[in-house]
């Protein structure tokens, strides 16, 4: 009985955490070109972009890498077609996709967009050391992924004795 109650609570919690990300089954955004620089200088510069979690699977092995996520934002700030275009690991892709879905799109003022836009964001995952190897210049020099809108994701390895 206790296990059934726990399972029911878990199912309710998971269903409450659904996101507004949708796919466009009709392919209406397939030919939409990628628009660059909306985050840095354009209407989305004030968007609260929450950093993804560093994947535990990668951190354990000292893994670093990247993921480029492509997504469509409509004028009412709905997300469509959130996909990984480049990724050095499926774990980096998973966390980057989840992060884009958690960004605070609805906090932006109405009217910034008049038509849907396709965007790309590149997440650079780096494990920091005392040498400071996760600065933006070093991340750009060693990336495997494409994209001009770059967000560093810095992780730290912690030893537990």
N, C-alpha and C positions, 0 to 999 in steps of 0.2 A: 504494500500500500504506500509506504514511504517513497519507494522508487518511482511509482506511478505519479505521485504528487510532484516529485522533483522533475520528472520528464515533462509533465504538463506545464510547470513553471518555466522550464527552459524553452519550450515551444512557444509560449506566450511572449516571453522576452525576445526571442529571435524574430517573431513576426512583427513586433513593435519597432524593430530596428531597420525596417525596410527603407530603402533610399528612393529618391525620385529619378534615378537613372533609368532610362528606357532605351530600347533599340528601335530603330525605325525600320519596321518590316517591309515597308514599301520602297526603301532605298532612296528616299527623297533627299538625303544629305550626301549621297555617295559621290556626286560630282562637285560638291562644295569645296573650293580651294582653302588651304590652310592660311589663316590670317596671323601674321606675326606682330609682335610688339604691343598687343593690347594690354598685357599685364604691366609692363614697365612704364610706358608713357601714355597709355590710352585709358579708356574708361574703367578698366579693372584694377588700376594701381592701388585702390583702397580695399580690394578684396582680402578678407581674412583667409589666408592660405595656410591651413594647418599642416604641419610637417608629418609625413608618414612615420610609422613605427619602423625601426630597423629590424628586418626579419631575423628572428632568433636562429633560424636554420643557417643563415649566412654568417651571423656574428659568431656563432660557436666555432666555425671553421676559419674565421678571419677573412671571410669573403667580402669583397668590395665590387661595385659595379654600377649599373645604371638601368634606367627604364624611361623610354619616351612614351608618354600617354597622349593619345589624340582623342578629342571629344568635341561635341557640338553643343553650343549654348544658344538657346532661343531667346527672343525678346522678353519672355516671361520667366527667364532664368531656369528653365528646365534643361536637364542634361540628357543627351542622346548619344548613342554609339561611342561609349567610353571603351577604348581598346588600346592595347599595348602595341605600338608600331615597332619599337626596338626594345630589347631587354637582354641583359647579360645573364639573367636568371629569372625563372618563373616566380621566385619568391619576391624579388625586387618589383616585378611587374604587378604582382598581387597587391603589395602594400601601396604602390604608387596609384593604382586604379582606385583603391579604397580611399586614399587621401583626397583625390580630386572630388570624389562623391561627398566628402565631408566638408568641403569648403563652404563658406557662408554666402552662397550666391544670393539668397533671399534678402540679405542685409544691404545689398546694393540698391541705390535709388532707381526708381522706375524710369524708363525712357532712355536708358543708355544705349540700347540696341534697337534698331528698326527692322532687322532681319537676322536670321540665324547666322552664327559664325562658327567655323571649325578652328579649333586651337590645338596647339601642342605644348606640352610642358615636359622638360627633361629633368628627371630626378637623378642626382649623382649621390650614390651611397658610399660613404667613406668612413673607415674606422680611424679615429684620431689617435695620434701618438704624441709624445713630448716634442717631436720635431715640428709639429704644426703642419702636417701634410695634407690637411683638408681645406686649404684656402682655395678660393675660386680659380685662381690662375693655374694651380696644379691640377685641379679637377678637370678643367677644360682641356688641358694638355694630354690627359690620358683616357679620355672617354671613348667608348665604343658606340655610343648612341648619338642620334641626330637631334637637332632642336636648338633654338636660340633662347627660349625662355627656360633658364636653368635654376633649379632649386637644389641646394646642397642638403643632404641628409647625413648628419654626422652622428656616428655611433661611438660608443666607448666599450671596450672589453673590461669586465670587472672580474677579478679573481676572487673566488670564495674559498677560504681555507677551512 
